[in-house]
Amino acid sequence: MSNDSCIYDVDLSGKITPVQVRDAIIRCFSQAQEELKEYLKKTTEVKPESIENMYVDLIIENAFDDVGGDFNNPTKETLIQVIMKLKESAEGAFRNPEIIEKHAGEIMQLIDKLD
């Protein structure tokens, strides 16, 4: 969740670390999954419960592996690559583009604040 001073529990007024952004990606992705379930309930016959079987941490850890990053020691560069990888994966899975852009934009705000 975000507001003017906080995005996914990261305070925008303070120093932001790569680990905080990594954790925000996890919270963001979890929220996007919930939004996707609501979207599916409204628009398709797909059972949203099947989405619950996805393991958010594993998906994100795999994204770090795919870009050659270290999940436990993220850098600004790998965070950018991970968010682009997740965005690409979501687009390829025919996710709602508005949800994808909203969440990717929020995480990029955090990444942009990293040193």
C-alpha positions as CSV (number, residue, x, y, z in Angstrom):
1,M,0.0,0.0,0.0
2,S,1.1,3.5,-0.6
3,N,0.5,7.1,0.3
4,D,2.5,10.2,-0.1
5,S,5.0,9.4,2.6
6,C,5.1,5.6,2.6
7,I,5.1,2.9,-0.1
8,Y,4.6,-0.7,1.0
9,D,5.7,0.1,4.6
10,V,8.8,2.0,3.4
11,D,9.1,5.5,4.8
12,L,10.0,7.8,1.9
13,S,11.3,10.5,4.2
14,G,14.2,8.3,5.5
15,K,17.1,6.5,4.0
16,I,16.0,3.5,2.0
17,T,18.0,0.3,1.8
18,P,18.0,-2.4,-1.0
19,V,16.6,-4.9,1.6
20,Q,13.7,-2.6,2.3
21,V,12.9,-2.4,-1.4
22,R,13.2,-6.2,-1.8
23,D,10.7,-6.6,1.1
24,A,8.5,-4.0,-0.5
25,I,8.5,-6.0,-3.8
26,I,7.3,-9.0,-1.8
27,R,4.5,-7.0,-0.2
28,C,3.7,-5.4,-3.6
29,F,3.6,-8.7,-5.4
30,S,1.4,-10.2,-2.7
31,Q,-1.0,-7.3,-3.0
32,A,-1.1,-7.6,-6.8
33,Q,-1.9,-11.2,-6.4
34,E,-4.9,-10.3,-4.2
35,E,-6.0,-7.7,-6.8
36,L,-5.6,-10.3,-9.5
37,K,-7.9,-12.6,-7.6
38,E,-10.5,-9.9,-7.3
39,Y,-10.2,-9.1,-11.0
40,L,-10.6,-12.7,-11.9
41,K,-13.6,-13.1,-9.8
42,K,-15.2,-10.2,-11.7
43,T,-14.1,-11.1,-15.3
44,T,-13.6,-14.8,-15.7
45,E,-14.5,-18.3,-14.7
46,V,-11.0,-19.0,-13.3
47,K,-11.1,-20.0,-9.7
48,P,-9.0,-17.4,-7.8
49,E,-8.2,-20.0,-5.1
50,S,-5.8,-21.7,-7.6
51,I,-3.7,-18.5,-7.4
52,E,-3.3,-19.0,-3.7
53,N,-1.0,-21.9,-4.4
54,M,1.6,-19.5,-5.8
55,Y,4.5,-18.9,-3.5
56,V,5.3,-15.2,-3.7
57,D,8.7,-15.5,-2.0
58,L,9.8,-18.3,-4.4
59,I,8.7,-16.3,-7.4
60,I,10.7,-13.3,-6.3
61,E,13.7,-15.4,-5.3
62,N,13.6,-17.0,-8.7
63,A,13.5,-13.6,-10.4
64,F,16.7,-12.7,-8.4
65,D,18.3,-15.9,-9.6
66,D,17.2,-15.2,-13.2
67,V,19.0,-11.8,-13.2
68,G,22.1,-13.1,-11.4
69,G,21.2,-11.1,-8.2
70,D,21.5,-12.1,-4.6
71,F,18.1,-12.1,-2.8
72,N,19.7,-11.7,0.6
73,N,22.0,-8.9,-0.5
74,P,20.1,-6.9,-3.2
75,T,21.6,-4.0,-5.0
76,K,19.9,-1.1,-6.8
77,E,20.9,-2.6,-10.1
78,T,19.5,-6.1,-9.4
79,L,16.3,-4.6,-7.9
80,I,15.7,-2.8,-11.2
81,Q,16.3,-6.0,-13.1
82,V,14.1,-8.0,-10.8
83,I,11.2,-5.5,-11.0
84,M,11.5,-5.5,-14.8
85,K,11.6,-9.3,-14.9
86,L,8.5,-9.6,-12.7
87,K,6.8,-7.0,-14.8
88,E,7.7,-8.9,-18.0
89,S,6.5,-12.1,-16.5
90,A,3.2,-10.6,-15.4
91,E,2.6,-9.1,-18.8
92,G,3.4,-12.5,-20.4
93,A,0.8,-14.1,-18.2
94,F,-1.9,-11.7,-19.5
95,R,-2.2,-9.9,-16.2
96,N,-4.2,-6.6,-16.0
97,P,-1.8,-4.0,-17.5
98,E,-3.1,-1.3,-15.1
99,I,-2.3,-3.3,-12.1
100,I,1.2,-4.1,-13.4
101,E,2.0,-0.5,-14.2
102,K,0.6,0.7,-10.9
103,H,2.8,-1.7,-8.8
104,A,5.9,-1.4,-10.9
105,G,5.7,2.4,-10.7
106,E,5.4,2.3,-7.0
107,I,8.4,0.1,-6.6
108,M,10.4,2.2,-9.0
109,Q,9.7,5.2,-6.7
110,L,11.5,3.3,-3.9
111,I,14.3,2.2,-6.1
112,D,14.9,5.7,-7.4
113,K,15.4,6.8,-3.8
114,L,18.3,4.4,-3.3
115,D,21.9,5.8,-3.3
